[in-house]
Amino acid sequence: MLYQVSKSLHLIGMVSWMAGVFYLVRIMVNHAEALQLKGEARDILARQYSKMEWKAYRIIIMPAVVITWSFGCTMLSLQTVWLTQGWMHAKLFFLVLLTGYTHYCKSHIRLLEAETSTFTHVHYRAMNEIPTILMVAIIFLAVFKQLINWWYLGIGLGLFSALIFYAVKKAAAKMSS
């Protein structure tokens, strides 16, 4: 029973984490666009977007990160054999990358707030695709576990990433024309 409760809370945390990260970076896209404006509208929007970014980070994302990691570790303590398996090592690697990405987003909140970010709205649109790629890898590893075909995972992630960034590049070109 403890395992099922932990797994449920782990999944709820993960869904909330992903929703929060997607929402946060979408706000950053808007914030970067607002910084291109002039006058009072720019100031009002920049303040509002900063407030929204911090709320998303502190109220949605960070609690979700803690819930995801806490209940994931609880499941690992109940299934210690997973710690000896390659799929879990890979999953933990991608989770560490996702956690690092989340903290990287925090640094961009500060940069946007200080109006010192060198990223444009296009950069933030591309940045918003990174958690998608990590999420896909994590989910496939969690579902297939030791049955994972490493070649298919690597090739699939590579193709998926190329497709996503091709679409971002095309969309950016379309917006600039």
NORCOR-V870613 format. One record per residue. N is the residue number from 1. RES is the residue in one letter. SS is DSSP state (A for helix, B for strand, O for the rest). Layout:
n,res,ss
N,RES,SS
N,RES,SS
This chain:
n,res,ss
1,M,O
2,L,A
3,Y,A
4,Q,A
5,V,A
6,S,A
7,K,A
8,S,A
9,L,A
10,H,A
11,L,A
12,I,A
13,G,A
14,M,A
15,V,A
16,S,A
17,W,A
18,M,A
19,A,A
20,G,A
21,V,A
22,F,A
23,Y,A
24,L,A
25,V,A
26,R,A
27,I,A
28,M,A
29,V,A
30,N,A
31,H,A
32,A,A
33,E,A
34,A,A
35,L,O
36,Q,O
37,L,O
38,K,O
39,G,A
40,E,A
41,A,A
42,R,A
43,D,A
44,I,A
45,L,A
46,A,A
47,R,A
48,Q,A
49,Y,A
50,S,A
51,K,A
52,M,A
53,E,A
54,W,A
55,K,A
56,A,A
57,Y,A
58,R,A
59,I,A
60,I,A
61,I,A
62,M,A
63,P,A
64,A,A
65,V,A
66,V,A
67,I,A
68,T,A
69,W,A
70,S,A
71,F,A
72,G,A
73,C,A
74,T,A
75,M,A
76,L,A
77,S,A
78,L,A
79,Q,O
80,T,A
81,V,A
82,W,A
83,L,A
84,T,A
85,Q,O
86,G,A
87,W,A
88,M,A
89,H,A
90,A,A
91,K,A
92,L,A
93,F,A
94,F,A
95,L,A
96,V,A
97,L,A
98,L,A
99,T,A
100,G,A
101,Y,A
102,T,A
103,H,A
104,Y,A
105,C,A
106,K,A
107,S,A
108,H,A
109,I,A
110,R,A
111,L,A
112,L,A
113,E,A
114,A,O
115,E,O
116,T,O
117,S,O
118,T,O
119,F,O
120,T,O
121,H,A
122,V,A
123,H,A
124,Y,A
125,R,A
126,A,A
127,M,A
128,N,A
129,E,A
130,I,A
131,P,A
132,T,A
133,I,A
134,L,A
135,M,A
136,V,A
137,A,A
138,I,A
139,I,A
140,F,A
141,L,A
142,A,A
143,V,A
144,F,A
145,K,A
146,Q,A
147,L,A
148,I,O
149,N,O
150,W,A
151,W,A
152,Y,A
153,L,A
154,G,A
155,I,A
156,G,A
157,L,A
158,G,A
159,L,A
160,F,A
161,S,A
162,A,A
163,L,A
164,I,A
165,F,A
166,Y,A
167,A,A
168,V,A
169,K,A
170,K,A
171,A,A
172,A,A
173,A,A
174,K,A
175,M,A
176,S,A
177,S,O
